[in-house]
Amino acid sequence: MNIQHHLMDETLMAYAAGDLDQATSYLVATHLALCPTCRASADLADDIGGGLIEDVEPVVMDSVSFGNVLERLDAPGSTAELPRAAHVGDNPILPEPLRSIVGGDVDAIKWRRIGPGVHQMRFDDIDGTSSIRLLKIAAGSSVLEHGHNGEELTMVLTGGFDDGDQSFTRGDIEIADQDTVHQPVAMQGEDCICLAMTTGPLKFFDIFGKVAQPFFRI
């Protein structure tokens, strides 16, 4: 595996600091399970953050501030840990933590057809404003041309796709934003399975995409 397209340093630093929402954290952790380059960068950011905390002078908190901290600790979901990338000891298609939230490897995915040659599985119990889903694009097929109302991070899990003059295979991350309009095409020979995170709904230009969007929540 030769990963060519990586996460941005800002994303890795935010992940190490615990500043990402749950959907983005799952995608980052899944990528780190496969990418030693980004894993080393995330570990470095973690070490730098730990060093900065050690250098902070302790201060005395008044009773009101201390009470606010206790309130936040008792708030629902405040004790939940962000997903961390696991060591990969075997060769599943879905690395952890993705395999755990799916309930197995690719044979456990509950696909729903959303277009010709395209299926998805949404994760609707993820907290936060971003959404995350698995996509399966049949070999040689494409998704509809679309733009973005936010950021989209797409990670290839198996197979690959071409987008313009760039190609993405297992472990690669494609980053799209509000200036991106594209139509990725799955490579020939093998279905492409991806993990995609979006911070806003996609922007479709043809009637099929506009009609299907509210039903499939893409």
N, C-alpha and C positions, 0 to 999 in steps of 0.2 A: 504494500500500500504506500503510495507516494502522494501525500496531501499537498496540494499546491495553493489552495485558497483557505485562508485562516480567519479567525475572529480578530476584530480590531483590539488594540491594546486598551482602549477606553472601556470596552465591554469586559475584558478580562479583569481589569482593575475594579470595576463596579461589582463583578461577580465575587471577587476576593473580599470586598468590603461588605458584601451582603446587601447591596443596593439595587439588585435586579428583581423584577417581579417573578412569580413562580414559573410562568410559561417560558420566559427567557432563560431562567436559571436551569430548567430542564434541558433546553436545547444546548446551552453551554456545557453542562455536565456531560451530556451525551457526546459532544464533540471532544471534550477533554479525555474521555475514555479511549478515544482512537488516535488522538493527536499529541505526540510527545512534545512537539514544539510549543503548542499553546499551553500544555500542561506545565511545562517548565516556566513559562511566562506567568501563569496564574500562581504558581508556587512562589515565584519571586515577588509578585505583588502582595501575596499573603505575608511573606517575611518582612517586606518593607512596612506594611501596615502594622504588623506586630511590633516592629522597632519603634515606630512613631508613637504607639500607645505607651510603650515603656518609658519614653522620654517626656511624657506629659506630667506636669507637676500636679499632685493630688490637691483637691480643694475641698473645703468643708461645705456640705450641703445644708441649707436650712430645712426646716421641717416640711414646708410646703413643697419644695423641690423633691425631697425624698419621697413624699407621699405620691407625687406625680409619677415617679419612677416605678413605685410599687403598683400603681394603677395600670401602667402600661404592661408590666410583667404579667398582670392578671387578666389582661384583655384577651379575648378569643383569638387564637392563632399566633399570639406573640411568642410562644415557646417553640413553634415549629421551626425545624432546621431546614435551610435550603439544601437541595440535593447536591451531593458531592459525587464526583466521578469515582467509580470503583476500579480496582485493579482487574484487568481482563485476563482471565486464566484459561478460557476456552475460546471458541471461535463462533459465537452466535452472530447473527446478522444484526440483531438489536442489542446494543450494549446497555449496561446499567447506566443511569436509573430508568431508562426507557422500558427495559424488559419488565421491570416490576410494575409499572403503571399500566402496561398492556396486559400483563398476566401471563406472559410467555414470550416466545419468539414470533416470527412472522406468521406462523400457522395459527396463532391466537388472535390475530388482528381481525376485527369485525368490519369489513369493508362495506362502504355504501357507494354505489355508482352515482357520479355527479355529472357525467358527460361521456361522450364517445371515447373509450379507452382510458378513462380517468376515474379513479375511486379515491375515497378519503375515509379516514376515521378521526373524528374530532374528540378532544378531551374536554368535556364540558364541566368537569368538577375541579378545574384548575382555578385558583384564586387570582385576582388581579384583572386589569383591563385588557391585557394582551390575550390572544388566542393561540392555540397550538394544535396541530393536526398532523396525521400521517397521510401522505399522498402516494398513490401507485399509478404510474403512467405507463401504459403498455408500450413495449418496444416500438419505436418509430412513430409513436403518437405524440401529440403536443397538447398542452393546456391552451385555453383561450388567451388571445392577446389581452393584456391587462396593464393598468397602472396601479398606483398605490396612494392610499390616504394616510400612510404612515410608513413605518419601516417593516421590511420583511427579511427574515433570515431563513435560508433554506439549506438544510444539510442533507447530503446524499448518504443513504445507508446501504444501498446496493444498486448495481447498474450505474447509470450515469445519464446526464443530459447535456445538450449543447444549447448555448444561448448567445446568439450572434457569433463572434469570433472566439468565444471562450467555452471551454469544456469543463465539466464538473463530474468527478467520480467519488467513490466511497470516502467519506470523511471530509470532503470539500464543503465549504460554506459559500453560498452566494448571498451577497448583501444588496438589497434593493431599497430605494427610498422614493420620495414623492416625485423625483425627477426621472424615475425609471419607468419605461414602457417596454414590455418584452413579451416573448412567447417561447418559453423553453420547450425543447423537443427531446424526448427520450432517445437515447442511442439505440441502434439496431442490435438485436441479438439477445437482449435481456430486459425485462421490465425494470423500470426505475422506481425505487421506493425512497421517499424523502421525508424528513421531519421539517415542518415549516411553522415558523412563528410570525405572527403579524400583530402590529400595534394598532391597526385600523383596517376597515374593510377594503377589499380590492376594488379597483375602478375598471369596470368593463365598458366596452365600446359597442358591442353588437347586441342585438335584441335577446339572443339566447342567454347570454351572460347576465343581462339586466333582469330578465324574468326569473332565472334560476337562483340568483344570488340570495334573496330572502329565504328560500326554501332550504338551501344548503349552508347558509350562514358563512359565506366566503367573502 
